[in-house]
């Protein structure tokens, strides 16, 4: 499974749990941190956790485990680090506050409409 295929699986997992405003941004030309950044919003702290859990579950089924997870005790932001893909799941307030969409605007946003429609 390629890195891009993994990123698309993450998008599918987030969409399956009704994540909002899902974005897949290719950042490999902008930073060495990762190749892709995935950003999604949950309507509540419960949904934020459910979204992150679903990503972890679906990728684990494919044999892909996160190297690091931050914020599992948080109610507003969970980060899953898959080395080449960084997944950020926010509640609406935290997403507005941290503005990662704006921070990574120099990356290339990947069209995922066919996956989430």
Biopython code that builds the backbone (N, CA, C, O; Angstrom):
import numpy as np
from Bio.PDB.StructureBuilder import StructureBuilder

atoms = [
    (1, "UNK", "N", (0.843, -1.172, 0.000)),
    (1, "UNK", "CA", (0.000, 0.000, 0.000)),
    (1, "UNK", "C", (0.893, 1.241, 0.000)),
    (1, "UNK", "O", (1.718, 1.420, 0.896)),
    (2, "UNK", "N", (0.723, 2.092, -1.006)),
    (2, "UNK", "CA", (1.536, 3.302, -1.107)),
    (2, "UNK", "C", (1.113, 4.323, -0.051)),
    (2, "UNK", "O", (0.068, 4.187, 0.587)),
    (3, "UNK", "N", (1.932, 5.322, 0.112)),
    (3, "UNK", "CA", (1.616, 6.376, 1.081)),
    (3, "UNK", "C", (0.339, 7.096, 0.671)),
    (3, "UNK", "O", (-0.500, 7.401, 1.518)),
    (4, "UNK", "N", (0.185, 7.370, -0.621)),
    (4, "UNK", "CA", (-1.024, 8.047, -1.087)),
    (4, "UNK", "C", (-2.256, 7.173, -0.855)),
    (4, "UNK", "O", (-3.308, 7.682, -0.470)),
    (5, "UNK", "N", (-2.138, 5.869, -1.083)),
    (5, "UNK", "CA", (-3.261, 4.961, -0.831)),
    (5, "UNK", "C", (-3.626, 4.963, 0.662)),
    (5, "UNK", "O", (-4.803, 4.919, 1.020)),
    (6, "UNK", "N", (-2.612, 5.015, 1.517)),
    (6, "UNK", "CA", (-2.873, 5.105, 2.958)),
    (6, "UNK", "C", (-3.619, 6.397, 3.286)),
    (6, "UNK", "O", (-4.573, 6.394, 4.065)),
    (7, "UNK", "N", (-3.176, 7.499, 2.686)),
    (7, "UNK", "CA", (-3.828, 8.787, 2.925)),
    (7, "UNK", "C", (-5.285, 8.750, 2.472)),
    (7, "UNK", "O", (-6.157, 9.301, 3.144)),
    (8, "UNK", "N", (-5.549, 8.114, 1.355)),
    (8, "UNK", "CA", (-6.920, 8.011, 0.856)),
    (8, "UNK", "C", (-7.765, 7.110, 1.757)),
    (8, "UNK", "O", (-8.958, 7.359, 1.934)),
    (9, "UNK", "N", (-7.162, 6.071, 2.324)),
    (9, "UNK", "CA", (-7.872, 5.228, 3.296)),
    (9, "UNK", "C", (-8.249, 6.028, 4.540)),
    (9, "UNK", "O", (-9.323, 5.840, 5.112)),
    (10, "UNK", "N", (-7.368, 6.904, 4.943)),
    (10, "UNK", "CA", (-7.649, 7.767, 6.095)),
    (10, "UNK", "C", (-8.848, 8.657, 5.790)),
    (10, "UNK", "O", (-9.743, 8.812, 6.621)),
    (11, "UNK", "N", (-8.860, 9.236, 4.602)),
    (11, "UNK", "CA", (-9.983, 10.084, 4.191)),
    (11, "UNK", "C", (-11.280, 9.278, 4.209)),
    (11, "UNK", "O", (-12.306, 9.759, 4.691)),
    (12, "UNK", "N", (-11.235, 8.061, 3.686)),
    (12, "UNK", "CA", (-12.432, 7.196, 3.672)),
    (12, "UNK", "C", (-12.906, 6.895, 5.094)),
    (12, "UNK", "O", (-14.105, 6.915, 5.371)),
    (13, "UNK", "N", (-11.972, 6.621, 5.980)),
    (13, "UNK", "CA", (-12.336, 6.320, 7.372)),
    (13, "UNK", "C", (-12.986, 7.530, 8.032)),
    (13, "UNK", "O", (-13.993, 7.394, 8.727)),
    (14, "UNK", "N", (-12.419, 8.699, 7.818)),
    (14, "UNK", "CA", (-12.990, 9.921, 8.388)),
    (14, "UNK", "C", (-14.381, 10.193, 7.824)),
    (14, "UNK", "O", (-15.292, 10.593, 8.549)),
    (15, "UNK", "N", (-14.528, 9.971, 6.537)),
    (15, "UNK", "CA", (-15.823, 10.183, 5.895)),
    (15, "UNK", "C", (-16.866, 9.189, 6.397)),
    (15, "UNK", "O", (-18.037, 9.540, 6.540)),
    (16, "UNK", "N", (-16.454, 7.965, 6.662)),
    (16, "UNK", "CA", (-17.400, 6.939, 7.118)),
    (16, "UNK", "C", (-18.006, 7.281, 8.479)),
    (16, "UNK", "O", (-19.103, 6.828, 8.807)),
    (17, "UNK", "N", (-17.290, 8.077, 9.265)),
    (17, "UNK", "CA", (-17.789, 8.511, 10.579)),
    (17, "UNK", "C", (-18.280, 9.960, 10.536)),
    (17, "UNK", "O", (-18.397, 10.628, 11.563)),
    (18, "UNK", "N", (-18.563, 10.419, 9.321)),
    (18, "UNK", "CA", (-19.174, 11.738, 9.090)),
    (18, "UNK", "C", (-18.308, 12.909, 9.541)),
    (18, "UNK", "O", (-18.815, 13.906, 10.055)),
    (19, "UNK", "N", (-16.980, 12.777, 9.340)),
    (19, "UNK", "CA", (-16.090, 13.898, 9.604)),
    (19, "UNK", "C", (-16.436, 15.066, 8.685)),
    (19, "UNK", "O", (-16.878, 14.870, 7.553)),
    (20, "UNK", "N", (-16.231, 16.263, 9.179)),
    (20, "UNK", "CA", (-16.560, 17.472, 8.428)),
    (20, "UNK", "C", (-15.313, 18.106, 7.824)),
    (20, "UNK", "O", (-14.217, 17.989, 8.372)),
    (21, "UNK", "N", (-15.491, 18.775, 6.694)),
    (21, "UNK", "CA", (-14.443, 19.577, 6.062)),
    (21, "UNK", "C", (-13.111, 18.829, 6.006)),
    (21, "UNK", "O", (-12.078, 19.349, 6.427)),
    (22, "UNK", "N", (-13.148, 17.617, 5.488)),
    (22, "UNK", "CA", (-11.937, 16.788, 5.387)),
    (22, "UNK", "C", (-11.042, 17.343, 4.288)),
    (22, "UNK", "O", (-11.503, 17.617, 3.179)),
    (23, "UNK", "N", (-9.770, 17.505, 4.598)),
    (23, "UNK", "CA", (-8.805, 17.985, 3.616)),
    (23, "UNK", "C", (-7.602, 17.055, 3.600)),
    (23, "UNK", "O", (-7.119, 16.610, 4.641)),
    (24, "UNK", "N", (-7.134, 16.775, 2.396)),
    (24, "UNK", "CA", (-5.907, 16.004, 2.183)),
    (24, "UNK", "C", (-4.948, 16.925, 1.443)),
    (24, "UNK", "O", (-5.215, 17.343, 0.316)),
    (25, "UNK", "N", (-3.828, 17.235, 2.090)),
    (25, "UNK", "CA", (-2.876, 18.186, 1.530)),
    (25, "UNK", "C", (-1.524, 17.502, 1.368)),
    (25, "UNK", "O", (-0.975, 16.952, 2.322)),
    (26, "UNK", "N", (-0.999, 17.545, 0.152)),
    (26, "UNK", "CA", (0.341, 17.019, -0.099)),
    (26, "UNK", "C", (1.336, 18.101, 0.313)),
    (26, "UNK", "O", (1.314, 19.209, -0.223)),
    (27, "UNK", "N", (2.203, 17.776, 1.260)),
    (27, "UNK", "CA", (3.133, 18.769, 1.796)),
    (27, "UNK", "C", (4.602, 18.408, 1.564)),
    (27, "UNK", "O", (5.494, 19.053, 2.114)),
    (28, "UNK", "N", (4.850, 17.392, 0.761)),
    (28, "UNK", "CA", (6.222, 16.915, 0.563)),
    (28, "UNK", "C", (7.131, 17.963, -0.083)),
    (28, "UNK", "O", (8.344, 17.926, 0.123)),
    (29, "UNK", "N", (6.570, 18.897, -0.860)),
    (29, "UNK", "CA", (7.384, 19.951, -1.469)),
    (29, "UNK", "C", (7.598, 21.140, -0.530)),
    (29, "UNK", "O", (8.376, 22.045, -0.829)),
    (30, "UNK", "N", (6.898, 21.127, 0.611)),
    (30, "UNK", "CA", (6.933, 22.254, 1.530)),
    (30, "UNK", "C", (7.765, 21.955, 2.772)),
    (30, "UNK", "O", (8.370, 22.857, 3.351)),
    (31, "UNK", "N", (7.795, 20.678, 3.183)),
    (31, "UNK", "CA", (8.469, 20.306, 4.431)),
    (31, "UNK", "C", (8.972, 18.869, 4.357)),
    (31, "UNK", "O", (8.540, 18.088, 3.510)),
    (32, "UNK", "N", (9.880, 18.540, 5.249)),
    (32, "UNK", "CA", (10.356, 17.165, 5.364)),
    (32, "UNK", "C", (9.616, 16.410, 6.465)),
    (32, "UNK", "O", (9.890, 15.234, 6.703)),
    (33, "UNK", "N", (8.676, 17.081, 7.138)),
    (33, "UNK", "CA", (7.934, 16.457, 8.242)),
    (33, "UNK", "C", (7.144, 15.238, 7.793)),
    (33, "UNK", "O", (7.104, 14.223, 8.487)),
    (34, "UNK", "N", (6.517, 15.345, 6.629)),
    (34, "UNK", "CA", (5.658, 14.269, 6.132)),
    (34, "UNK", "C", (5.351, 14.532, 4.664)),
    (34, "UNK", "O", (5.692, 15.582, 4.120)),
    (35, "UNK", "N", (4.703, 13.560, 4.036)),
    (35, "UNK", "CA", (4.279, 13.736, 2.648)),
    (35, "UNK", "C", (2.864, 14.292, 2.555)),
    (35, "UNK", "O", (2.542, 15.048, 1.638)),
    (36, "UNK", "N", (2.014, 13.906, 3.524)),
    (36, "UNK", "CA", (0.615, 14.342, 3.503)),
    (36, "UNK", "C", (0.167, 14.800, 4.876)),
    (36, "UNK", "O", (0.620, 14.296, 5.904)),
    (37, "UNK", "N", (-0.734, 15.768, 4.863)),
    (37, "UNK", "CA", (-1.405, 16.253, 6.061)),
    (37, "UNK", "C", (-2.899, 16.037, 5.818)),
    (37, "UNK", "O", (-3.437, 16.447, 4.789)),
    (38, "UNK", "N", (-3.553, 15.395, 6.770)),
    (38, "UNK", "CA", (-4.999, 15.206, 6.692)),
    (38, "UNK", "C", (-5.609, 15.981, 7.856)),
    (38, "UNK", "O", (-5.166, 15.867, 8.999)),
    (39, "UNK", "N", (-6.634, 16.771, 7.544)),
    (39, "UNK", "CA", (-7.294, 17.583, 8.554)),
    (39, "UNK", "C", (-8.790, 17.308, 8.472)),
    (39, "UNK", "O", (-9.361, 17.271, 7.382)),
    (40, "UNK", "N", (-9.420, 17.115, 9.622)),
    (40, "UNK", "CA", (-10.865, 16.886, 9.665)),
    (40, "UNK", "C", (-11.428, 17.475, 10.953)),
    (40, "UNK", "O", (-10.710, 17.715, 11.923)),
    (41, "UNK", "N", (-12.738, 17.697, 10.925)),
    (41, "UNK", "CA", (-13.426, 18.276, 12.080)),
    (41, "UNK", "C", (-14.527, 17.339, 12.547)),
    (41, "UNK", "O", (-15.226, 16.726, 11.739)),
    (42, "UNK", "N", (-14.672, 17.237, 13.868)),
    (42, "UNK", "CA", (-15.784, 16.521, 14.475)),
    (42, "UNK", "C", (-16.707, 17.506, 15.161)),
    (42, "UNK", "O", (-16.271, 18.569, 15.601)),
    (43, "UNK", "N", (-17.968, 17.161, 15.253)),
    (43, "UNK", "CA", (-18.970, 18.059, 15.850)),
    (43, "UNK", "C", (-18.900, 18.118, 17.381)),
    (43, "UNK", "O", (-19.393, 19.066, 17.990)),
    (44, "UNK", "N", (-18.292, 17.114, 17.991)),
    (44, "UNK", "CA", (-18.229, 17.049, 19.453)),
    (44, "UNK", "C", (-16.952, 16.315, 19.847)),
    (44, "UNK", "O", (-16.273, 15.730, 19.004)),
    (45, "UNK", "N", (-16.638, 16.354, 21.138)),
    (45, "UNK", "CA", (-15.455, 15.631, 21.613)),
    (45, "UNK", "C", (-15.607, 14.131, 21.381)),
    (45, "UNK", "O", (-14.632, 13.436, 21.094)),
    (46, "UNK", "N", (-16.825, 13.643, 21.506)),
    (46, "UNK", "CA", (-17.079, 12.216, 21.263)),
    (46, "UNK", "C", (-16.803, 11.865, 19.808)),
    (46, "UNK", "O", (-16.199, 10.830, 19.523)),
    (47, "UNK", "N", (-17.240, 12.716, 18.889)),
    (47, "UNK", "CA", (-17.002, 12.433, 17.479)),
    (47, "UNK", "C", (-15.528, 12.580, 17.122)),
    (47, "UNK", "O", (-15.013, 11.819, 16.303)),
    (48, "UNK", "N", (-14.844, 13.545, 17.723)),
    (48, "UNK", "CA", (-13.401, 13.703, 17.477)),
    (48, "UNK", "C", (-12.691, 12.395, 17.822)),
    (48, "UNK", "O", (-11.869, 11.909, 17.045)),
    (49, "UNK", "N", (-13.002, 11.832, 18.970)),
    (49, "UNK", "CA", (-12.388, 10.560, 19.386)),
    (49, "UNK", "C", (-12.795, 9.428, 18.455)),
    (49, "UNK", "O", (-11.962, 8.600, 18.085)),
    (50, "UNK", "N", (-14.066, 9.382, 18.074)),
    (50, "UNK", "CA", (-14.540, 8.320, 17.172)),
    (50, "UNK", "C", (-13.855, 8.402, 15.816)),
    (50, "UNK", "O", (-13.523, 7.370, 15.233)),
    (51, "UNK", "N", (-13.640, 9.597, 15.309)),
    (51, "UNK", "CA", (-12.952, 9.770, 14.024)),
    (51, "UNK", "C", (-11.516, 9.254, 14.108)),
    (51, "UNK", "O", (-11.067, 8.507, 13.238)),
    (52, "UNK", "N", (-10.802, 9.655, 15.155)),
    (52, "UNK", "CA", (-9.415, 9.206, 15.327)),
    (52, "UNK", "C", (-9.350, 7.697, 15.518)),
    (52, "UNK", "O", (-8.478, 7.037, 14.951)),
    (53, "UNK", "N", (-10.257, 7.151, 16.304)),
    (53, "UNK", "CA", (-10.287, 5.703, 16.525)),
    (53, "UNK", "C", (-10.547, 4.946, 15.236)),
    (53, "UNK", "O", (-9.951, 3.895, 15.001)),
    (54, "UNK", "N", (-11.436, 5.471, 14.395)),
    (54, "UNK", "CA", (-11.757, 4.805, 13.130)),
    (54, "UNK", "C", (-10.556, 4.799, 12.189)),
    (54, "UNK", "O", (-10.293, 3.799, 11.522)),
    (55, "UNK", "N", (-9.833, 5.908, 12.135)),
    (55, "UNK", "CA", (-8.614, 5.954, 11.313)),
    (55, "UNK", "C", (-7.627, 4.906, 11.799)),
    (55, "UNK", "O", (-7.079, 4.139, 11.008)),
    (56, "UNK", "N", (-7.407, 4.881, 13.100)),
    (56, "UNK", "CA", (-6.458, 3.925, 13.677)),
    (56, "UNK", "C", (-6.900, 2.483, 13.394)),
    (56, "UNK", "O", (-6.074, 1.640, 13.044)),
    (57, "UNK", "N", (-8.185, 2.204, 13.542)),
    (57, "UNK", "CA", (-8.721, 0.862, 13.313)),
    (57, "UNK", "C", (-8.574, 0.441, 11.849)),
    (57, "UNK", "O", (-8.087, -0.653, 11.564)),
    (58, "UNK", "N", (-8.988, 1.297, 10.932)),
    (58, "UNK", "CA", (-8.961, 0.954, 9.503)),
    (58, "UNK", "C", (-7.540, 0.754, 8.995)),
    (58, "UNK", "O", (-7.289, -0.166, 8.216)),
    (59, "UNK", "N", (-6.607, 1.598, 9.423)),
    (59, "UNK", "CA", (-5.235, 1.421, 8.969)),
    (59, "UNK", "C", (-4.585, 0.210, 9.632)),
    (59, "UNK", "O", (-3.765, -0.475, 9.021)),
    (60, "UNK", "N", (-4.955, -0.051, 10.880)),
    (60, "UNK", "CA", (-4.429, -1.228, 11.569)),
    (60, "UNK", "C", (-4.845, -2.508, 10.846)),
    (60, "UNK", "O", (-4.071, -3.461, 10.766)),
    (61, "UNK", "N", (-6.068, -2.523, 10.323)),
    (61, "UNK", "CA", (-6.539, -3.667, 9.535)),
    (61, "UNK", "C", (-5.655, -3.905, 8.317)),
    (61, "UNK", "O", (-5.541, -5.034, 7.838)),
    (62, "UNK", "N", (-5.031, -2.844, 7.816)),
    (62, "UNK", "CA", (-4.163, -2.943, 6.637)),
    (62, "UNK", "C", (-2.699, -3.120, 7.038)),
    (62, "UNK", "O", (-1.810, -3.115, 6.187)),
    (63, "UNK", "N", (-2.458, -3.276, 8.342)),
    (63, "UNK", "CA", (-1.098, -3.493, 8.818)),
    (63, "UNK", "C", (-0.293, -2.229, 9.018)),
    (63, "UNK", "O", (0.933, -2.280, 9.116)),
    (64, "UNK", "N", (-0.971, -1.088, 9.078)),
    (64, "UNK", "CA", (-0.282, 0.193, 9.243)),
    (64, "UNK", "C", (-0.618, 0.749, 10.633)),
    (64, "UNK", "O", (-1.784, 0.960, 10.965)),
    (65, "UNK", "N", (0.413, 0.978, 11.425)),
    (65, "UNK", "CA", (0.231, 1.476, 12.791)),
    (65, "UNK", "C", (0.825, 2.876, 12.925)),
    (65, "UNK", "O", (1.836, 3.180, 12.291)),
    (66, "UNK", "N", (0.215, 3.725, 13.735)),
    (66, "UNK", "CA", (0.791, 5.065, 13.940)),
    (66, "UNK", "C", (2.082, 4.972, 14.730)),
    (66, "UNK", "O", (2.229, 4.118, 15.604)),
    (67, "UNK", "N", (3.012, 5.855, 14.416)),
    (67, "UNK", "CA", (4.252, 5.887, 15.191)),
    (67, "UNK", "C", (4.052, 6.656, 16.486)),
    (67, "UNK", "O", (4.788, 6.475, 17.456)),
    (68, "UNK", "N", (3.032, 7.526, 16.485)),
    (68, "UNK", "CA", (2.806, 8.352, 17.671)),
    (68, "UNK", "C", (1.383, 8.909, 17.636)),
    (68, "UNK", "O", (0.856, 9.222, 16.568)),
    (69, "UNK", "N", (0.775, 9.027, 18.805)),
    (69, "UNK", "CA", (-0.555, 9.620, 18.933)),
    (69, "UNK", "C", (-0.498, 10.661, 20.038)),
    (69, "UNK", "O", (0.044, 10.408, 21.114)),
    (70, "UNK", "N", (-1.055, 11.823, 19.771)),
    (70, "UNK", "CA", (-1.122, 12.890, 20.771)),
    (70, "UNK", "C", (-2.581, 13.289, 20.973)),
    (70, "UNK", "O", (-3.370, 13.275, 20.028)),
    (71, "UNK", "N", (-2.930, 13.637, 22.184)),
    (71, "UNK", "CA", (-4.223, 14.238, 22.454)),
    (71, "UNK", "C", (-5.373, 13.293, 22.689)),
    (71, "UNK", "O", (-6.521, 13.737, 22.699)),
    (72, "UNK", "N", (-5.121, 11.990, 22.882)),
    (72, "UNK", "CA", (-6.236, 11.060, 23.085)),
    (72, "UNK", "C", (-7.057, 11.409, 24.328)),
    (72, "UNK", "O", (-8.230, 11.047, 24.425)),
    (73, "UNK", "N", (-6.451, 12.098, 25.253)),
    (73, "UNK", "CA", (-7.210, 12.539, 26.431)),
    (73, "UNK", "C", (-7.872, 13.891, 26.199)),
    (73, "UNK", "O", (-8.697, 14.345, 26.992)),
    (74, "UNK", "N", (-7.491, 14.516, 25.104)),
    (74, "UNK", "CA", (-8.039, 15.828, 24.782)),
    (74, "UNK", "C", (-9.451, 15.698, 24.235)),
    (74, "UNK", "O", (-9.814, 14.677, 23.652)),
    (75, "UNK", "N", (-10.220, 16.718, 24.427)),
    (75, "UNK", "CA", (-11.566, 16.734, 23.869)),
    (75, "UNK", "C", (-11.642, 17.542, 22.584)),
    (75, "UNK", "O", (-12.704, 17.631, 21.968)),
    (76, "UNK", "N", (-10.517, 18.133, 22.173)),
    (76, "UNK", "CA", (-10.596, 19.057, 21.047)),
    (76, "UNK", "C", (-9.663, 18.769, 19.880)),
    (76, "UNK", "O", (-9.927, 19.231, 18.769)),
    (77, "UNK", "N", (-8.567, 18.013, 20.093)),
    (77, "UNK", "CA", (-7.620, 17.784, 18.998)),
    (77, "UNK", "C", (-6.875, 16.484, 19.246)),
    (77, "UNK", "O", (-6.287, 16.277, 20.308)),
    (78, "UNK", "N", (-6.911, 15.617, 18.255)),
    (78, "UNK", "CA", (-6.131, 14.375, 18.306)),
    (78, "UNK", "C", (-5.254, 14.330, 17.065)),
    (78, "UNK", "O", (-5.725, 14.549, 15.949)),
    (79, "UNK", "N", (-3.986, 14.046, 17.268)),
    (79, "UNK", "CA", (-3.023, 13.937, 16.175)),
    (79, "UNK", "C", (-2.549, 12.499, 16.095)),
    (79, "UNK", "O", (-2.130, 11.917, 17.096)),
    (80, "UNK", "N", (-2.617, 11.927, 14.899)),
    (80, "UNK", "CA", (-2.077, 10.596, 14.646)),
    (80, "UNK", "C", (-0.923, 10.753, 13.658)),
    (80, "UNK", "O", (-1.108, 11.268, 12.555)),
    (81, "UNK", "N", (0.253, 10.313, 14.055)),
    (81, "UNK", "CA", (1.450, 10.448, 13.235)),
    (81, "UNK", "C", (1.782, 9.093, 12.614)),
    (81, "UNK", "O", (2.188, 8.157, 13.303)),
    (82, "UNK", "N", (1.600, 9.013, 11.304)),
    (82, "UNK", "CA", (1.940, 7.805, 10.562)),
    (82, "UNK", "C", (3.258, 7.995, 9.811)),
    (82, "UNK", "O", (3.458, 7.387, 8.760)),
    (83, "UNK", "N", (4.136, 8.809, 10.322)),
    (83, "UNK", "CA", (5.441, 9.163, 9.791)),
    (83, "UNK", "C", (5.323, 9.952, 8.490)),
    (83, "UNK", "O", (5.731, 11.113, 8.444)),
    (84, "UNK", "N", (4.782, 9.362, 7.446)),
    (84, "UNK", "CA", (4.637, 10.048, 6.158)),
    (84, "UNK", "C", (3.302, 10.766, 6.028)),
    (84, "UNK", "O", (3.100, 11.548, 5.099)),
    (85, "UNK", "N", (2.400, 10.502, 6.951)),
    (85, "UNK", "CA", (1.076, 11.125, 6.956)),
    (85, "UNK", "C", (0.770, 11.578, 8.382)),
    (85, "UNK", "O", (0.890, 10.808, 9.335)),
    (86, "UNK", "N", (0.375, 12.832, 8.504)),
    (86, "UNK", "CA", (-0.023, 13.352, 9.807)),
    (86, "UNK", "C", (-1.513, 13.645, 9.746)),
    (86, "UNK", "O", (-1.979, 14.372, 8.868)),
    (87, "UNK", "N", (-2.259, 13.073, 10.688)),
    (87, "UNK", "CA", (-3.711, 13.223, 10.731)),
    (87, "UNK", "C", (-4.075, 14.091, 11.924)),
    (87, "UNK", "O", (-3.690, 13.801, 13.056)),
    (88, "UNK", "N", (-4.816, 15.153, 11.662)),
    (88, "UNK", "CA", (-5.289, 16.057, 12.703)),
    (88, "UNK", "C", (-6.801, 16.039, 12.721)),
    (88, "UNK", "O", (-7.440, 16.363, 11.720)),
    (89, "UNK", "N", (-7.381, 15.660, 13.855)),
    (89, "UNK", "CA", (-8.836, 15.661, 14.013)),
    (89, "UNK", "C", (-9.160, 16.670, 15.108)),
    (89, "UNK", "O", (-8.714, 16.530, 16.247)),
    (90, "UNK", "N", (-9.930, 17.674, 14.755)),
    (90, "UNK", "CA", (-10.247, 18.783, 15.647)),
    (90, "UNK", "C", (-11.741, 18.873, 15.919)),
    (90, "UNK", "O", (-12.558, 18.344, 15.166)),
    (91, "UNK", "N", (-12.084, 19.554, 17.014)),
    (91, "UNK", "CA", (-13.438, 20.074, 17.108)),
    (91, "UNK", "C", (-13.404, 21.427, 16.376)),
    (91, "UNK", "O", (-12.329, 21.909, 16.020)),
    (92, "UNK", "N", (-14.554, 22.027, 16.157)),
    (92, "UNK", "CA", (-14.617, 23.237, 15.332)),
    (92, "UNK", "C", (-13.823, 24.398, 15.922)),
    (92, "UNK", "O", (-13.137, 25.116, 15.195)),
    (93, "UNK", "N", (-13.911, 24.579, 17.214)),
    (93, "UNK", "CA", (-13.214, 25.690, 17.856)),
    (93, "UNK", "C", (-11.696, 25.543, 17.740)),
    (93, "UNK", "O", (-11.006, 26.512, 17.426)),
    (94, "UNK", "N", (-11.178, 24.357, 17.987)),
    (94, "UNK", "CA", (-9.733, 24.124, 17.909)),
    (94, "UNK", "C", (-9.241, 24.265, 16.471)),
    (94, "UNK", "O", (-8.155, 24.795, 16.237)),
    (95, "UNK", "N", (-10.032, 23.794, 15.508)),
    (95, "UNK", "CA", (-9.607, 23.927, 14.112)),
    (95, "UNK", "C", (-9.501, 25.387, 13.719)),
    (95, "UNK", "O", (-8.553, 25.780, 13.039)),
    (96, "UNK", "N", (-10.456, 26.187, 14.136)),
    (96, "UNK", "CA", (-10.385, 27.621, 13.857)),
    (96, "UNK", "C", (-9.177, 28.260, 14.541)),
    (96, "UNK", "O", (-8.485, 29.087, 13.948)),
    (97, "UNK", "N", (-8.931, 27.872, 15.790)),
    (97, "UNK", "CA", (-7.843, 28.455, 16.563)),
    (97, "UNK", "C", (-6.471, 28.131, 15.964)),
    (97, "UNK", "O", (-5.645, 29.028, 15.796)),
    (98, "UNK", "N", (-6.226, 26.867, 15.644)),
    (98, "UNK", "CA", (-4.910, 26.454, 15.151)),
    (98, "UNK", "C", (-4.714, 26.740, 13.669)),
    (98, "UNK", "O", (-3.574, 26.875, 13.226)),
    (99, "UNK", "N", (-5.772, 26.835, 12.900)),
    (99, "UNK", "CA", (-5.737, 27.250, 11.487)),
    (99, "UNK", "C", (-4.692, 26.514, 10.652)),
    (99, "UNK", "O", (-3.947, 27.133, 9.892)),
    (100, "UNK", "N", (-4.642, 25.191, 10.800)),
    (100, "UNK", "CA", (-3.676, 24.417, 10.015)),
    (100, "UNK", "C", (-3.941, 24.509, 8.518)),
    (100, "UNK", "O", (-3.018, 24.397, 7.712)),
    (101, "UNK", "N", (-5.200, 24.712, 8.148)),
    (101, "UNK", "CA", (-5.525, 24.878, 6.727)),
    (101, "UNK", "C", (-4.708, 26.037, 6.147)),
    (101, "UNK", "O", (-4.155, 25.932, 5.052)),
    (102, "UNK", "N", (-4.642, 27.119, 6.881)),
    (102, "UNK", "CA", (-3.896, 28.288, 6.433)),
    (102, "UNK", "C", (-2.388, 28.041, 6.525)),
    (102, "UNK", "O", (-1.632, 28.453, 5.645)),
    (103, "UNK", "N", (-1.962, 27.375, 7.581)),
    (103, "UNK", "CA", (-0.537, 27.099, 7.768)),
    (103, "UNK", "C", (0.033, 26.280, 6.604)),
    (103, "UNK", "O", (1.162, 26.513, 6.174)),
    (104, "UNK", "N", (-0.749, 25.326, 6.099)),
    (104, "UNK", "CA", (-0.281, 24.445, 5.028)),
    (104, "UNK", "C", (-0.824, 24.834, 3.654)),
    (104, "UNK", "O", (-0.892, 23.996, 2.755)),
    (105, "UNK", "N", (-1.206, 26.088, 3.488)),
    (105, "UNK", "CA", (-1.781, 26.525, 2.218)),
    (105, "UNK", "C", (-0.799, 26.457, 1.050)),
    (105, "UNK", "O", (-1.220, 26.468, -0.107)),
    (106, "UNK", "N", (0.492, 26.387, 1.332)),
    (106, "UNK", "CA", (1.474, 26.249, 0.261)),
    (106, "UNK", "C", (1.575, 24.814, -0.248)),
    (106, "UNK", "O", (2.209, 24.557, -1.271)),
    (107, "UNK", "N", (0.953, 23.886, 0.464)),
    (107, "UNK", "CA", (0.894, 22.498, 0.003)),
    (107, "UNK", "C", (-0.132, 22.373, -1.111)),
    (107, "UNK", "O", (-0.847, 23.324, -1.424)),
    (108, "UNK", "N", (-0.194, 21.195, -1.701)),
    (108, "UNK", "CA", (-1.130, 20.942, -2.802)),
    (108, "UNK", "C", (-2.338, 20.173, -2.261)),
    (108, "UNK", "O", (-2.216, 19.021, -1.845)),
    (109, "UNK", "N", (-3.498, 20.822, -2.273)),
    (109, "UNK", "CA", (-4.707, 20.153, -1.806)),
    (109, "UNK", "C", (-5.131, 19.115, -2.841)),
    (109, "UNK", "O", (-5.285, 19.425, -4.022)),
    (110, "UNK", "N", (-5.317, 17.886, -2.383)),
    (110, "UNK", "CA", (-5.710, 16.771, -3.247)),
    (110, "UNK", "C", (-7.242, 16.732, -3.331)),
    (110, "UNK", "O", (-7.931, 16.835, -2.317)),
    (111, "UNK", "N", (-7.751, 16.584, -4.533)),
    (111, "UNK", "CA", (-9.203, 16.504, -4.725)),
    (111, "UNK", "C", (-9.707, 15.152, -4.209)),
    (111, "UNK", "O", (-9.304, 14.099, -4.703)),
    (112, "UNK", "N", (-10.580, 15.198, -3.225)),
    (112, "UNK", "CA", (-11.128, 13.972, -2.636)),
    (112, "UNK", "C", (-12.637, 13.890, -2.796)),
    (112, "UNK", "O", (-13.289, 13.065, -2.157)),
    (113, "UNK", "N", (-13.193, 14.744, -3.647)),
    (113, "UNK", "CA", (-14.639, 14.794, -3.824)),
    (113, "UNK", "C", (-15.234, 13.450, -4.213)),
    (113, "UNK", "O", (-16.331, 13.111, -3.769)),
    (114, "UNK", "N", (-14.531, 12.679, -5.034)),
    (114, "UNK", "CA", (-15.060, 11.369, -5.456)),
    (114, "UNK", "C", (-15.084, 10.361, -4.304)),
    (114, "UNK", "O", (-15.808, 9.368, -4.366)),
    (115, "UNK", "N", (-14.307, 10.609, -3.269)),
    (115, "UNK", "CA", (-14.271, 9.706, -2.112)),
    (115, "UNK", "C", (-15.337, 10.087, -1.087)),
    (115, "UNK", "O", (-15.957, 9.213, -0.481)),
    (116, "UNK", "N", (-15.550, 11.390, -0.891)),
    (116, "UNK", "CA", (-16.439, 11.823, 0.178)),
    (116, "UNK", "C", (-17.853, 12.168, -0.283)),
    (116, "UNK", "O", (-18.701, 12.531, 0.532)),
    (117, "UNK", "N", (-18.106, 12.060, -1.569)),
    (117, "UNK", "CA", (-19.457, 12.417, -2.031)),
    (117, "UNK", "C", (-20.390, 11.219, -1.980)),
    (117, "UNK", "O", (-21.564, 11.336, -2.332)),
]
sb = StructureBuilder()
sb.init_structure("model")
sb.init_model(0)
sb.init_chain("A")
sb.init_seg("    ")
for serial, (resi, resn, name, xyz) in enumerate(atoms, 1):
    if name == "N":
        sb.init_residue(resn, " ", resi, " ")
    sb.init_atom(name, np.array(xyz, "f"), 0.0, 1.0, " ", f" {name:<3s}", serial, name[0])
structure = sb.get_structure()
